[in-house]
Amino acid sequence: MALIRSLEPGKGGGRPPLSEVDATYVVMDDPHRGKILKITTYGSDMRKSRPKPSQVIELDEGMARKLVDVLRRELL
C-alpha cells in the first residue's frame, strides 16, 4: 500500500495489459492529509486461488487532481 507522491510521464510505450482485474475504492479521512482515495485491485481470473487484494494505491486530494488532469489530457 502506498500513497502516490509524484506522477510524471514515463519513457517508452510499455505493453498492453495481459489481463483484466476488478477493483474497489474507499475514501478515508486522514487527520494530516485530508481525504485519501484508496484503490485496491484484485487478482485476475487466471489466478488459481480465489481473488485477493493484489495492488493498492492511495491518492490525496492534490495527487487526485493531477491524475484527473492526466486523464483529461491523455484519454478523454
PDB file of N, CA, C and O in Angstrom, chain B, residues numbered from 101:
ATOM      1  N   MET B 101       0.855  -1.155   0.000  1.00  0.00           N
ATOM      2  CA  MET B 101       0.000   0.000   0.000  1.00  0.00           C
ATOM      3  C   MET B 101       0.904   1.222   0.000  1.00  0.00           C
ATOM      4  O   MET B 101       1.858   1.294   0.775  1.00  0.00           O
ATOM      5  N   ALA B 102       0.606   2.184  -0.871  1.00  0.00           N
ATOM      6  CA  ALA B 102       1.485   3.342  -0.961  1.00  0.00           C
ATOM      7  C   ALA B 102       0.706   4.573  -1.395  1.00  0.00           C
ATOM      8  O   ALA B 102      -0.136   4.511  -2.290  1.00  0.00           O
ATOM      9  N   LEU B 103       1.003   5.696  -0.741  1.00  0.00           N
ATOM     10  CA  LEU B 103       0.451   6.983  -1.138  1.00  0.00           C
ATOM     11  C   LEU B 103       1.320   7.518  -2.267  1.00  0.00           C
ATOM     12  O   LEU B 103       2.526   7.694  -2.094  1.00  0.00           O
ATOM     13  N   ILE B 104       0.720   7.775  -3.407  1.00  0.00           N
ATOM     14  CA  ILE B 104       1.485   8.277  -4.553  1.00  0.00           C
ATOM     15  C   ILE B 104       1.902   9.716  -4.269  1.00  0.00           C
ATOM     16  O   ILE B 104       1.057  10.560  -3.973  1.00  0.00           O
ATOM     17  N   ARG B 105       3.201   9.999  -4.359  1.00  0.00           N
ATOM     18  CA  ARG B 105       3.702  11.335  -4.069  1.00  0.00           C
ATOM     19  C   ARG B 105       4.072  12.117  -5.316  1.00  0.00           C
ATOM     20  O   ARG B 105       4.198  13.341  -5.266  1.00  0.00           O
ATOM     21  N   SER B 106       4.249  11.417  -6.448  1.00  0.00           N
ATOM     22  CA  SER B 106       4.536  12.114  -7.702  1.00  0.00           C
ATOM     23  C   SER B 106       3.951  11.309  -8.850  1.00  0.00           C
ATOM     24  O   SER B 106       3.757  10.098  -8.744  1.00  0.00           O
ATOM     25  N   LEU B 107       3.675  11.997  -9.942  1.00  0.00           N
ATOM     26  CA  LEU B 107       3.121  11.354 -11.133  1.00  0.00           C
ATOM     27  C   LEU B 107       3.655  12.095 -12.347  1.00  0.00           C
ATOM     28  O   LEU B 107       3.202  13.194 -12.667  1.00  0.00           O
ATOM     29  N   GLU B 108       4.613  11.488 -13.010  1.00  0.00           N
ATOM     30  CA  GLU B 108       5.274  12.104 -14.160  1.00  0.00           C
ATOM     31  C   GLU B 108       5.204  11.161 -15.353  1.00  0.00           C
ATOM     32  O   GLU B 108       5.094   9.949 -15.171  1.00  0.00           O
ATOM     33  N   PRO B 109       5.267  11.696 -16.575  1.00  0.00           N
ATOM     34  CA  PRO B 109       5.261  10.823 -17.755  1.00  0.00           C
ATOM     35  C   PRO B 109       6.467   9.891 -17.737  1.00  0.00           C
ATOM     36  O   PRO B 109       7.572  10.293 -17.372  1.00  0.00           O
ATOM     37  N   GLY B 110       6.241   8.649 -18.132  1.00  0.00           N
ATOM     38  CA  GLY B 110       7.329   7.685 -18.243  1.00  0.00           C
ATOM     39  C   GLY B 110       7.874   7.672 -19.661  1.00  0.00           C
ATOM     40  O   GLY B 110       7.300   8.280 -20.564  1.00  0.00           O
ATOM     41  N   LYS B 111       8.974   6.981 -19.845  1.00  0.00           N
ATOM     42  CA  LYS B 111       9.570   6.848 -21.176  1.00  0.00           C
ATOM     43  C   LYS B 111       9.149   5.524 -21.782  1.00  0.00           C
ATOM     44  O   LYS B 111       9.000   4.530 -21.070  1.00  0.00           O
ATOM     45  N   GLY B 112       8.961   5.504 -23.061  1.00  0.00           N
ATOM     46  CA  GLY B 112       8.566   4.270 -23.738  1.00  0.00           C
ATOM     47  C   GLY B 112       7.070   4.045 -23.657  1.00  0.00           C
ATOM     48  O   GLY B 112       6.381   4.640 -22.829  1.00  0.00           O
ATOM     49  N   GLY B 113       6.584   3.186 -24.519  1.00  0.00           N
ATOM     50  CA  GLY B 113       5.158   2.955 -24.607  1.00  0.00           C
ATOM     51  C   GLY B 113       4.643   1.845 -23.723  1.00  0.00           C
ATOM     52  O   GLY B 113       3.432   1.712 -23.549  1.00  0.00           O
ATOM     53  N   GLY B 114       5.530   1.045 -23.161  1.00  0.00           N
ATOM     54  CA  GLY B 114       5.069  -0.071 -22.342  1.00  0.00           C
ATOM     55  C   GLY B 114       4.466  -1.161 -23.203  1.00  0.00           C
ATOM     56  O   GLY B 114       4.738  -1.242 -24.401  1.00  0.00           O
ATOM     57  N   ARG B 115       3.643  -2.002 -22.587  1.00  0.00           N
ATOM     58  CA  ARG B 115       2.992  -3.081 -23.323  1.00  0.00           C
ATOM     59  C   ARG B 115       1.520  -3.099 -22.945  1.00  0.00           C
ATOM     60  O   ARG B 115       1.147  -2.594 -21.886  1.00  0.00           O
ATOM     61  N   PRO B 116       0.681  -3.674 -23.795  1.00  0.00           N
ATOM     62  CA  PRO B 116      -0.740  -3.749 -23.468  1.00  0.00           C
ATOM     63  C   PRO B 116      -0.960  -4.656 -22.257  1.00  0.00           C
ATOM     64  O   PRO B 116      -0.140  -5.533 -21.985  1.00  0.00           O
ATOM     65  N   PRO B 117      -2.067  -4.449 -21.526  1.00  0.00           N
ATOM     66  CA  PRO B 117      -2.348  -5.313 -20.373  1.00  0.00           C
ATOM     67  C   PRO B 117      -2.502  -6.768 -20.791  1.00  0.00           C
ATOM     68  O   PRO B 117      -3.031  -7.062 -21.863  1.00  0.00           O
ATOM     69  N   LEU B 118      -2.036  -7.679 -19.938  1.00  0.00           N
ATOM     70  CA  LEU B 118      -2.160  -9.110 -20.207  1.00  0.00           C
ATOM     71  C   LEU B 118      -3.508  -9.654 -19.754  1.00  0.00           C
ATOM     72  O   LEU B 118      -3.986 -10.654 -20.290  1.00  0.00           O
ATOM     73  N   SER B 119      -4.121  -9.005 -18.776  1.00  0.00           N
ATOM     74  CA  SER B 119      -5.398  -9.480 -18.248  1.00  0.00           C
ATOM     75  C   SER B 119      -6.171  -8.302 -17.675  1.00  0.00           C
ATOM     76  O   SER B 119      -5.658  -7.187 -17.577  1.00  0.00           O
ATOM     77  N   GLU B 120      -7.404  -8.571 -17.304  1.00  0.00           N
ATOM     78  CA  GLU B 120      -8.241  -7.569 -16.654  1.00  0.00           C
ATOM     79  C   GLU B 120      -8.443  -7.981 -15.204  1.00  0.00           C
ATOM     80  O   GLU B 120      -8.414  -9.167 -14.878  1.00  0.00           O
ATOM     81  N   VAL B 121      -8.647  -6.993 -14.332  1.00  0.00           N
ATOM     82  CA  VAL B 121      -8.900  -7.270 -12.919  1.00  0.00           C
ATOM     83  C   VAL B 121     -10.058  -6.410 -12.443  1.00  0.00           C
ATOM     84  O   VAL B 121     -10.427  -5.431 -13.092  1.00  0.00           O
ATOM     85  N   ASP B 122     -10.622  -6.780 -11.319  1.00  0.00           N
ATOM     86  CA  ASP B 122     -11.639  -5.965 -10.665  1.00  0.00           C
ATOM     87  C   ASP B 122     -10.954  -5.082  -9.634  1.00  0.00           C
ATOM     88  O   ASP B 122      -9.844  -5.373  -9.188  1.00  0.00           O
ATOM     89  N   ALA B 123     -11.632  -3.993  -9.260  1.00  0.00           N
ATOM     90  CA  ALA B 123     -11.075  -3.075  -8.269  1.00  0.00           C
ATOM     91  C   ALA B 123     -12.194  -2.518  -7.397  1.00  0.00           C
ATOM     92  O   ALA B 123     -13.356  -2.466  -7.799  1.00  0.00           O
ATOM     93  N   THR B 124     -11.814  -2.106  -6.203  1.00  0.00           N
ATOM     94  CA  THR B 124     -12.721  -1.405  -5.304  1.00  0.00           C
ATOM     95  C   THR B 124     -12.036  -0.123  -4.868  1.00  0.00           C
ATOM     96  O   THR B 124     -10.818   0.013  -4.985  1.00  0.00           O
ATOM     97  N   TYR B 125     -12.826   0.818  -4.365  1.00  0.00           N
ATOM     98  CA  TYR B 125     -12.233   2.030  -3.808  1.00  0.00           C
ATOM     99  C   TYR B 125     -12.972   2.435  -2.541  1.00  0.00           C
ATOM    100  O   TYR B 125     -14.157   2.148  -2.377  1.00  0.00           O
ATOM    101  N   VAL B 126     -12.266   3.094  -1.666  1.00  0.00           N
ATOM    102  CA  VAL B 126     -12.840   3.700  -0.467  1.00  0.00           C
ATOM    103  C   VAL B 126     -12.195   5.063  -0.291  1.00  0.00           C
ATOM    104  O   VAL B 126     -11.064   5.290  -0.722  1.00  0.00           O
ATOM    105  N   VAL B 127     -12.925   5.965   0.345  1.00  0.00           N
ATOM    106  CA  VAL B 127     -12.388   7.278   0.688  1.00  0.00           C
ATOM    107  C   VAL B 127     -12.248   7.316   2.204  1.00  0.00           C
ATOM    108  O   VAL B 127     -13.207   7.072   2.937  1.00  0.00           O
ATOM    109  N   MET B 128     -11.044   7.624   2.659  1.00  0.00           N
ATOM    110  CA  MET B 128     -10.747   7.664   4.094  1.00  0.00           C
ATOM    111  C   MET B 128     -10.400   9.093   4.486  1.00  0.00           C
ATOM    112  O   MET B 128      -9.908   9.867   3.665  1.00  0.00           O
ATOM    113  N   ASP B 129     -10.653   9.437   5.732  1.00  0.00           N
ATOM    114  CA  ASP B 129     -10.237  10.735   6.264  1.00  0.00           C
ATOM    115  C   ASP B 129      -8.940  10.562   7.035  1.00  0.00           C
ATOM    116  O   ASP B 129      -8.881   9.801   8.001  1.00  0.00           O
ATOM    117  N   ASP B 130      -7.901  11.269   6.608  1.00  0.00           N
ATOM    118  CA  ASP B 130      -6.615  11.257   7.292  1.00  0.00           C
ATOM    119  C   ASP B 130      -6.492  12.584   8.040  1.00  0.00           C
ATOM    120  O   ASP B 130      -6.666  13.639   7.429  1.00  0.00           O
ATOM    121  N   PRO B 131      -6.201  12.565   9.330  1.00  0.00           N
ATOM    122  CA  PRO B 131      -6.145  13.817  10.088  1.00  0.00           C
ATOM    123  C   PRO B 131      -5.067  14.784   9.605  1.00  0.00           C
ATOM    124  O   PRO B 131      -5.156  15.984   9.869  1.00  0.00           O
ATOM    125  N   HIS B 132      -4.055  14.285   8.905  1.00  0.00           N
ATOM    126  CA  HIS B 132      -2.961  15.143   8.446  1.00  0.00           C
ATOM    127  C   HIS B 132      -3.057  15.500   6.966  1.00  0.00           C
ATOM    128  O   HIS B 132      -2.576  16.557   6.558  1.00  0.00           O
ATOM    129  N   ARG B 133      -3.667  14.640   6.162  1.00  0.00           N
ATOM    130  CA  ARG B 133      -3.694  14.850   4.706  1.00  0.00           C
ATOM    131  C   ARG B 133      -5.083  15.112   4.158  1.00  0.00           C
ATOM    132  O   ARG B 133      -5.218  15.406   2.970  1.00  0.00           O
ATOM    133  N   GLY B 134      -6.111  15.016   4.969  1.00  0.00           N
ATOM    134  CA  GLY B 134      -7.479  15.174   4.472  1.00  0.00           C
ATOM    135  C   GLY B 134      -7.978  13.862   3.891  1.00  0.00           C
ATOM    136  O   GLY B 134      -7.597  12.784   4.347  1.00  0.00           O
ATOM    137  N   LYS B 135      -8.822  13.961   2.894  1.00  0.00           N
ATOM    138  CA  LYS B 135      -9.384  12.754   2.291  1.00  0.00           C
ATOM    139  C   LYS B 135      -8.342  12.032   1.446  1.00  0.00           C
ATOM    140  O   LYS B 135      -7.558  12.654   0.729  1.00  0.00           O
ATOM    141  N   ILE B 136      -8.351  10.704   1.547  1.00  0.00           N
ATOM    142  CA  ILE B 136      -7.451   9.837   0.784  1.00  0.00           C
ATOM    143  C   ILE B 136      -8.306   8.836   0.018  1.00  0.00           C
ATOM    144  O   ILE B 136      -9.164   8.174   0.602  1.00  0.00           O
ATOM    145  N   LEU B 137      -8.076   8.725  -1.285  1.00  0.00           N
ATOM    146  CA  LEU B 137      -8.740   7.719  -2.110  1.00  0.00           C
ATOM    147  C   LEU B 137      -7.847   6.490  -2.163  1.00  0.00           C
ATOM    148  O   LEU B 137      -6.690   6.572  -2.573  1.00  0.00           O
ATOM    149  N   LYS B 138      -8.390   5.349  -1.746  1.00  0.00           N
ATOM    150  CA  LYS B 138      -7.646   4.084  -1.748  1.00  0.00           C
ATOM    151  C   LYS B 138      -8.263   3.171  -2.798  1.00  0.00           C
ATOM    152  O   LYS B 138      -9.447   2.844  -2.718  1.00  0.00           O
ATOM    153  N   ILE B 139      -7.469   2.759  -3.782  1.00  0.00           N
ATOM    154  CA  ILE B 139      -7.922   1.862  -4.848  1.00  0.00           C
ATOM    155  C   ILE B 139      -7.201   0.527  -4.680  1.00  0.00           C
ATOM    156  O   ILE B 139      -5.973   0.472  -4.620  1.00  0.00           O
ATOM    157  N   THR B 140      -7.989  -0.546  -4.606  1.00  0.00           N
ATOM    158  CA  THR B 140      -7.441  -1.893  -4.453  1.00  0.00           C
ATOM    159  C   THR B 140      -7.827  -2.721  -5.660  1.00  0.00           C
ATOM    160  O   THR B 140      -9.007  -2.807  -6.003  1.00  0.00           O
ATOM    161  N   THR B 141      -6.839  -3.338  -6.317  1.00  0.00           N
ATOM    162  CA  THR B 141      -7.135  -4.267  -7.408  1.00  0.00           C
ATOM    163  C   THR B 141      -7.045  -5.686  -6.872  1.00  0.00           C
ATOM    164  O   THR B 141      -6.361  -5.959  -5.885  1.00  0.00           O
ATOM    165  N   TYR B 142      -7.754  -6.584  -7.551  1.00  0.00           N
ATOM    166  CA  TYR B 142      -7.808  -7.984  -7.130  1.00  0.00           C
ATOM    167  C   TYR B 142      -7.255  -8.859  -8.239  1.00  0.00           C
ATOM    168  O   TYR B 142      -7.313  -8.490  -9.412  1.00  0.00           O
ATOM    169  N   GLY B 143      -6.724 -10.004  -7.882  1.00  0.00           N
ATOM    170  CA  GLY B 143      -6.085 -10.903  -8.835  1.00  0.00           C
ATOM    171  C   GLY B 143      -6.958 -11.199 -10.038  1.00  0.00           C
ATOM    172  O   GLY B 143      -8.186 -11.180  -9.947  1.00  0.00           O
ATOM    173  N   SER B 144      -6.325 -11.471 -11.155  1.00  0.00           N
ATOM    174  CA  SER B 144      -7.033 -11.733 -12.408  1.00  0.00           C
ATOM    175  C   SER B 144      -7.753 -13.075 -12.360  1.00  0.00           C
ATOM    176  O   SER B 144      -7.542 -13.876 -11.449  1.00  0.00           O
ATOM    177  N   ASP B 145      -8.602 -13.307 -13.349  1.00  0.00           N
ATOM    178  CA  ASP B 145      -9.333 -14.569 -13.458  1.00  0.00           C
ATOM    179  C   ASP B 145      -8.384 -15.749 -13.658  1.00  0.00           C
ATOM    180  O   ASP B 145      -8.749 -16.890 -13.375  1.00  0.00           O
ATOM    181  N   MET B 146      -7.171 -15.484 -14.143  1.00  0.00           N
ATOM    182  CA  MET B 146      -6.195 -16.557 -14.378  1.00  0.00           C
ATOM    183  C   MET B 146      -5.559 -17.062 -13.077  1.00  0.00           C
ATOM    184  O   MET B 146      -4.916 -18.111 -13.066  1.00  0.00           O
ATOM    185  N   ARG B 147      -5.738 -16.320 -11.990  1.00  0.00           N
ATOM    186  CA  ARG B 147      -5.173 -16.731 -10.701  1.00  0.00           C
ATOM    187  C   ARG B 147      -5.808 -18.045 -10.256  1.00  0.00           C
ATOM    188  O   ARG B 147      -7.020 -18.221 -10.373  1.00  0.00           O
ATOM    189  N   LYS B 148      -5.008 -18.945  -9.758  1.00  0.00           N
ATOM    190  CA  LYS B 148      -5.525 -20.260  -9.355  1.00  0.00           C
ATOM    191  C   LYS B 148      -6.357 -20.177  -8.080  1.00  0.00           C
ATOM    192  O   LYS B 148      -7.378 -20.854  -7.962  1.00  0.00           O
ATOM    193  N   SER B 149      -5.931 -19.355  -7.129  1.00  0.00           N
ATOM    194  CA  SER B 149      -6.707 -19.196  -5.901  1.00  0.00           C
ATOM    195  C   SER B 149      -7.796 -18.148  -6.131  1.00  0.00           C
ATOM    196  O   SER B 149      -7.793 -17.449  -7.145  1.00  0.00           O
ATOM    197  N   ARG B 150      -8.706 -18.049  -5.199  1.00  0.00           N
ATOM    198  CA  ARG B 150      -9.758 -17.043  -5.361  1.00  0.00           C
ATOM    199  C   ARG B 150      -9.139 -15.646  -5.316  1.00  0.00           C
ATOM    200  O   ARG B 150      -8.069 -15.457  -4.737  1.00  0.00           O
ATOM    201  N   PRO B 151      -9.807 -14.675  -5.923  1.00  0.00           N
ATOM    202  CA  PRO B 151      -9.226 -13.325  -5.971  1.00  0.00           C
ATOM    203  C   PRO B 151      -8.933 -12.770  -4.575  1.00  0.00           C
ATOM    204  O   PRO B 151      -9.731 -12.916  -3.650  1.00  0.00           O
ATOM    205  N   LYS B 152      -7.779 -12.137  -4.452  1.00  0.00           N
ATOM    206  CA  LYS B 152      -7.414 -11.467  -3.209  1.00  0.00           C
ATOM    207  C   LYS B 152      -6.745 -10.151  -3.576  1.00  0.00           C
ATOM    208  O   LYS B 152      -6.296  -9.984  -4.710  1.00  0.00           O
ATOM    209  N   PRO B 153      -6.670  -9.210  -2.632  1.00  0.00           N
ATOM    210  CA  PRO B 153      -6.051  -7.922  -2.957  1.00  0.00           C
ATOM    211  C   PRO B 153      -4.661  -8.114  -3.555  1.00  0.00           C
ATOM    212  O   PRO B 153      -3.851  -8.895  -3.057  1.00  0.00           O
ATOM    213  N   SER B 154      -4.410  -7.377  -4.641  1.00  0.00           N
ATOM    214  CA  SER B 154      -3.159  -7.521  -5.368  1.00  0.00           C
ATOM    215  C   SER B 154      -2.326  -6.240  -5.290  1.00  0.00           C
ATOM    216  O   SER B 154      -1.190  -6.263  -4.817  1.00  0.00           O
ATOM    217  N   GLN B 155      -2.886  -5.139  -5.747  1.00  0.00           N
ATOM    218  CA  GLN B 155      -2.203  -3.847  -5.740  1.00  0.00           C
ATOM    219  C   GLN B 155      -3.088  -2.845  -5.003  1.00  0.00           C
ATOM    220  O   GLN B 155      -4.311  -2.885  -5.134  1.00  0.00           O
ATOM    221  N   VAL B 156      -2.480  -1.952  -4.235  1.00  0.00           N
ATOM    222  CA  VAL B 156      -3.215  -0.897  -3.543  1.00  0.00           C
ATOM    223  C   VAL B 156      -2.473   0.407  -3.776  1.00  0.00           C
ATOM    224  O   VAL B 156      -1.268   0.494  -3.540  1.00  0.00           O
ATOM    225  N   ILE B 157      -3.195   1.421  -4.240  1.00  0.00           N
ATOM    226  CA  ILE B 157      -2.601   2.752  -4.344  1.00  0.00           C
ATOM    227  C   ILE B 157      -3.499   3.732  -3.607  1.00  0.00           C
ATOM    228  O   ILE B 157      -4.707   3.524  -3.493  1.00  0.00           O
ATOM    229  N   GLU B 158      -2.902   4.789  -3.114  1.00  0.00           N
ATOM    230  CA  GLU B 158      -3.646   5.815  -2.395  1.00  0.00           C
ATOM    231  C   GLU B 158      -3.298   7.178  -2.975  1.00  0.00           C
ATOM    232  O   GLU B 158      -2.145   7.454  -3.308  1.00  0.00           O
ATOM    233  N   LEU B 159      -4.319   8.025  -3.089  1.00  0.00           N
ATOM    234  CA  LEU B 159      -4.150   9.370  -3.634  1.00  0.00           C
ATOM    235  C   LEU B 159      -4.720  10.385  -2.656  1.00  0.00           C
ATOM    236  O   LEU B 159      -5.850  10.237  -2.189  1.00  0.00           O
ATOM    237  N   ASP B 160      -3.934  11.424  -2.343  1.00  0.00           N
ATOM    238  CA  ASP B 160      -4.507  12.530  -1.588  1.00  0.00           C
ATOM    239  C   ASP B 160      -5.165  13.484  -2.583  1.00  0.00           C
ATOM    240  O   ASP B 160      -5.137  13.237  -3.788  1.00  0.00           O
ATOM    241  N   GLU B 161      -5.750  14.560  -2.090  1.00  0.00           N
ATOM    242  CA  GLU B 161      -6.503  15.452  -2.975  1.00  0.00           C
ATOM    243  C   GLU B 161      -5.635  16.047  -4.080  1.00  0.00           C
ATOM    244  O   GLU B 161      -6.058  16.104  -5.235  1.00  0.00           O
ATOM    245  N   GLY B 162      -4.440  16.484  -3.741  1.00  0.00           N
ATOM    246  CA  GLY B 162      -3.560  17.084  -4.743  1.00  0.00           C
ATOM    247  C   GLY B 162      -3.188  16.109  -5.849  1.00  0.00           C
ATOM    248  O   GLY B 162      -3.196  16.469  -7.026  1.00  0.00           O
ATOM    249  N   MET B 163      -2.865  14.881  -5.477  1.00  0.00           N
ATOM    250  CA  MET B 163      -2.490  13.886  -6.484  1.00  0.00           C
ATOM    251  C   MET B 163      -3.709  13.443  -7.282  1.00  0.00           C
ATOM    252  O   MET B 163      -3.591  13.138  -8.469  1.00  0.00           O
ATOM    253  N   ALA B 164      -4.875  13.404  -6.647  1.00  0.00           N
ATOM    254  CA  ALA B 164      -6.097  13.064  -7.379  1.00  0.00           C
ATOM    255  C   ALA B 164      -6.372  14.114  -8.454  1.00  0.00           C
ATOM    256  O   ALA B 164      -6.758  13.774  -9.573  1.00  0.00           O
ATOM    257  N   ARG B 165      -6.175  15.378  -8.120  1.00  0.00           N
ATOM    258  CA  ARG B 165      -6.360  16.448  -9.118  1.00  0.00           C
ATOM    259  C   ARG B 165      -5.378  16.283 -10.280  1.00  0.00           C
ATOM    260  O   ARG B 165      -5.743  16.465 -11.441  1.00  0.00           O
ATOM    261  N   LYS B 166      -4.140  15.938  -9.958  1.00  0.00           N
ATOM    262  CA  LYS B 166      -3.140  15.741 -11.008  1.00  0.00           C
ATOM    263  C   LYS B 166      -3.523  14.565 -11.898  1.00  0.00           C
ATOM    264  O   LYS B 166      -3.383  14.642 -13.118  1.00  0.00           O
ATOM    265  N   LEU B 167      -4.004  13.475 -11.299  1.00  0.00           N
ATOM    266  CA  LEU B 167      -4.433  12.317 -12.078  1.00  0.00           C
ATOM    267  C   LEU B 167      -5.607  12.680 -12.980  1.00  0.00           C
ATOM    268  O   LEU B 167      -5.654  12.248 -14.132  1.00  0.00           O
ATOM    269  N   VAL B 168      -6.554  13.464 -12.477  1.00  0.00           N
ATOM    270  CA  VAL B 168      -7.682  13.906 -13.304  1.00  0.00           C
ATOM    271  C   VAL B 168      -7.171  14.713 -14.494  1.00  0.00           C
ATOM    272  O   VAL B 168      -7.657  14.538 -15.611  1.00  0.00           O
ATOM    273  N   ASP B 169      -6.200  15.593 -14.270  1.00  0.00           N
ATOM    274  CA  ASP B 169      -5.612  16.368 -15.371  1.00  0.00           C
ATOM    275  C   ASP B 169      -4.980  15.446 -16.413  1.00  0.00           C
ATOM    276  O   ASP B 169      -5.170  15.643 -17.613  1.00  0.00           O
ATOM    277  N   VAL B 170      -4.234  14.446 -15.962  1.00  0.00           N
ATOM    278  CA  VAL B 170      -3.607  13.490 -16.886  1.00  0.00           C
ATOM    279  C   VAL B 170      -4.680  12.737 -17.668  1.00  0.00           C
ATOM    280  O   VAL B 170      -4.569  12.590 -18.885  1.00  0.00           O
ATOM    281  N   LEU B 171      -5.710  12.263 -16.985  1.00  0.00           N
ATOM    282  CA  LEU B 171      -6.784  11.525 -17.660  1.00  0.00           C
ATOM    283  C   LEU B 171      -7.466  12.387 -18.710  1.00  0.00           C
ATOM    284  O   LEU B 171      -7.733  11.921 -19.818  1.00  0.00           O
ATOM    285  N   ARG B 172      -7.749  13.638 -18.374  1.00  0.00           N
ATOM    286  CA  ARG B 172      -8.386  14.544 -19.350  1.00  0.00           C
ATOM    287  C   ARG B 172      -7.484  14.763 -20.562  1.00  0.00           C
ATOM    288  O   ARG B 172      -7.947  14.741 -21.702  1.00  0.00           O
ATOM    289  N   ARG B 173      -6.214  14.971 -20.310  1.00  0.00           N
ATOM    290  CA  ARG B 173      -5.267  15.264 -21.391  1.00  0.00           C
ATOM    291  C   ARG B 173      -4.987  14.035 -22.258  1.00  0.00           C
ATOM    292  O   ARG B 173      -4.889  14.153 -23.479  1.00  0.00           O
ATOM    293  N   GLU B 174      -4.859  12.871 -21.650  1.00  0.00           N
ATOM    294  CA  GLU B 174      -4.407  11.685 -22.374  1.00  0.00           C
ATOM    295  C   GLU B 174      -5.520  10.766 -22.877  1.00  0.00           C
ATOM    296  O   GLU B 174      -5.352  10.110 -23.905  1.00  0.00           O
ATOM    297  N   LEU B 175      -6.643  10.707 -22.179  1.00  0.00           N
ATOM    298  CA  LEU B 175      -7.664   9.715 -22.526  1.00  0.00           C
ATOM    299  C   LEU B 175      -9.029  10.285 -22.887  1.00  0.00           C
ATOM    300  O   LEU B 175      -9.771   9.657 -23.642  1.00  0.00           O
ATOM    301  N   LEU B 176      -9.373  11.440 -22.376  1.00  0.00           N
ATOM    302  CA  LEU B 176     -10.744  11.944 -22.568  1.00  0.00           C
ATOM    303  C   LEU B 176     -10.847  12.982 -23.665  1.00  0.00           C
ATOM    304  O   LEU B 176     -11.935  13.491 -23.934  1.00  0.00           O
TER     305      LEU B 176
END
